[in-house]
Structures are given as C-alpha cells and as structure tokens.
Amino acid sequence: MTRINDSETLGLGLGLRRRDVLRRGGYSALGVMLALATGRGALAQNAGPSLGNIKANLSTLRYGEISPNYADAWPTTIGTVKGYFKEVGISNMKATMTEEYVAGLVSNSLDMTHSDTDKALSAAVASNMPIKIIGCFRQRERWILAARKGINTSADLKGKKVSGGALDGHNTWVLKQILIKMGLDPNKDVEIVPMTGASNTRQMAVITGTVDAAVLFPRHRAGVEGAGGKFIHDELVPAPSEAVIALEPWLATNKDTAIAWMVADIRARQWLFDPANKDEAYKIMRDAGYEIPPAFEAQYKEELDVISPDGGFDSAEVMDTFIAELKEAGDISAEVNWRDHIDLKYLWAAQDALGLPRRPASL
C-alpha cells in the first residue's frame, strides 16, 4: 500500500474525525467531466458471481483515504497485508491519503474513494456528476458529551458554556440533540460557543475549563477522565455517515474490479472484527507507520461499533432518517434524493459471494 503526505497528516494528531479535518470540498476539478452522462442506473437485482470466479479486470486500484485516522485505513491495510486484494487479482492496492478525493475521481487519479456521505451527495448534486455510493464504511456514530470536572448532571450544565465546534457544523447539531435528550433547551439553558480546530481542541477546552462540556469521541475518554471529567452522555446511533464512492462510467467499465475490491475489503473487515485478531490488527497499523497510543487500544470495541463489518448498513429506513438529519443540520440540500446516487449491485454481489446476507436487503 502507498500512502502519501504522511509527514503532513500523521503529525496532526491521529484519529481526527473527517468532519473536523475536512470542511472544504474536493470540487476544484469537477468541471472537467461535466459532459459525462448522469445516468442513474438500475439498482442491483441479481446476485454476483461465485467467490471462486471473482477476478478483477484491473491489477492496480487507486483508492482515496480521507483521514489520517488509523481506523479509516484499517480494512485496506489489512487487506493488503493479508493478501486479500492479490487473491482477487488486485496486485497493487494503491491507497492515497488526500483531502481532494472527489476531484481525484474526476481527474482520473483515483478509481474509488472513501468519502463522507454528505460530501458525496453534495458533490453529485452540485456538479450533476455520476457519483455513486457503492458501499458504507461507518454505519453508526457515537453521540458523546464530555464535561469538565464538577459537571455530573444535566442540571449542572444550566447556564454553562458548551461547544460542538463550528456553529453550522454537524457536531453542533448533534450537541443540540444531546441537550434535548438530557432535558435541556439548547436555546435557553446553555450558551453554545463556537470553536475552531478539530475535536482535540475541544478536548483541551474541556480539560482546561475553557468550556464546561463539548461533543467529543471515544478516543478522548482517557484524557477527559484523567483530568477529573466524565462522559455525561454516550449514545450509539445509526448513521451511515461514511461511504465508498466511484464514478458510474468507471464502474460500468470495471464491474469485475469493483466486485473484487468489495470482496477483499469485506474479508479484511471480517478479519478485523474477530477479537482474536485485535493485537495483530494494531501491529499491522503500527508497522504501516501509524502511531497509535496504547489508550486507543482500549477503544477497540467502541471503534468497531461504528464501522460496518460487511460494507453495508442496516436498512433504507435508517438511511432515510440519517439523510433527513443531514438536511435539518444544513449539511446537504433539502432537494437531495439519496436513492438517485447509490448503486449497491457491487456490494450485494460481494456479500452474496461471501455467503453474507444482503445489507441493506433492499432500497
């Protein structure tokens, strides 16, 4: 596997959530392909080939990784080290760390890429590009509110300062939902303050008391609790928030490669989800150049709780709800119809070949 820009990305602090890391879109090269047809394609109805017959038509696959978070690269790294990609004919699984992943598809420097679901949908609609979601990476997210020492209940939060980062960001929307669940009025009971920077910045603000509580992630638990604080709300919610995407013309030409990639990727995820492989899974990533603090290993189960084990997500209804939340938060246009921009035939073919149930079963 090839990763670039390590000197620029790994030093930023591993585990950065891409909603914090990536707030500018990768649209700079979109214009070069606006003439492509935007045919939506039929959703998959037929099973793919048997496992023994799956073979990529391309020996090299150029894949975009969107974050320096080691967990984002877990499946592609494991699939490379374990030889799963080579077994299906992808002898050169070339993964590139880049913020400009949509532009990479458009300029033909990437074949497929990891993507935020909202960015994929927004790019497809804004540019009228034939971008297709073909699988899911993170299928859930944790809604966590971390509080400083001395804040233990919702009552303790009244009149206090809280933050989700940018006021117009997804995390601030999540913050408001958490406050409502805790019986507080986000508009009256607390002061929501904006913050720049990534989630690590919010963690330090909680630890130092600059803010009284903030939306954080599982990896921040040790730091918060070490300073006497606590997670006063921690909830796992369905959210197909990260996807695998490709351009429809590339998929039409390289169907065999797309299915083969899915098979190898799912095999890597299935291996990762076996608790017996935990130690080796972290060793593989450290050997690949990722610095993973021991405290992160304590979050193994919590990290896997949000990753899809089979490239799919629970149901169309779950996606409907998630898209409605993105629209309410202002992350995507109200006009977006996600079903116009998804094609799971490659995923379903891979799931069929591996003897797994189709997930989702239908759209």
ZIVENSUL-V503432 format. One line per field, one symbol per residue. ss: DSSP state (H for helix, E for strand, L for the rest). phi: phi as a letter, one per 40 degrees, with the letter a starting at -180 (. if undefined). burial: b if it has 9 or more other ideal C-beta (glycine too) atoms within 8 Angstrom, else e. A space follows every 50 residues. Layout:
BEGIN
ss: ???
phi: ???
burial: ???
END
This chain:
BEGIN
ss: LLLLLHHHHHHHLLLLLHHHHLLLLLLLLHHHHLLLLLLLLLLLLLLLLL HHHLLLLLLEEEEEELLLLHHHHHHHHHHHHLLHHHHLLLLEEEEEELLL HHHHHHLLLLLEEEEEHHHHHHHHHHHLLLEEEEEELELEEEEEEEELLL LLLHHHHLLLEEELLLLLLHHHHHHHHHHHHLLLLLLLLLEELLLLLLHH HHHHHHHHLLLLEEEELHHHHHHHHHLLLEEEEEEEEELLLEEEEEEHHH HHHLHHHHHHHHHHHHHHHHHHLLHHHHHHHHHHHHHLLLLLLHHHHLLH HHHHHHELLLLLLLLHHHHHHHHHHHHHHLLLLLLLLHHHHELLHHHHHH HHHLLLLLLLLLL
phi: .bbbgdccbccchcgccccccbbbccbcbcccbccccbdcgcccbbcccc dcccaccbcbbcbcbbaccdcccdccccccccgccccbgccbcbbbcacc cccccccgcbcbacacdcccccccccbfcccbcbabbcbaaccbbcbcdh bbbcccccgccbabgccccccccddcccccccgbcdcbcbbcbcacgccc ccdcccccgcbcaacbbdccddcccccgcaccaabcbcaccbbbbacdcc cccbdcccccccdcccdcccccccdccdcccccdcccchccbddcccccd ccccdbcccbgbbcaccccdcccccccccgcbccccbcccbbabcccccc cdccgcccaccab
burial: bebeebeebbebebbbbbbbbbeeebbebbeebbebeeeeeebbeeebee eeebebebeebbbbbbbbbbebbbbbbbbbbbebbeebbbeebbbbbbeb bbbbbbeeebbbbbbbbbbbbbbbbebebbbbbbbbbbbbbbbbbbbbee beebebbbebbbbbbbeebbbbbbbbbbbbebebebeebbebebbeebbb bbbbbbbeeebbbbbbbbebbebbbebebbbbbebeebbbbbbbbbbbbb beebbbbbbbbbbbbbbbbbbbeeeebbeebbebbbebebebeebbbebe ebbbbbbbebbbbeeeebbebbbebbbeeebbeeebebeebbbbbbbbbb bbbbebebbbeee
END
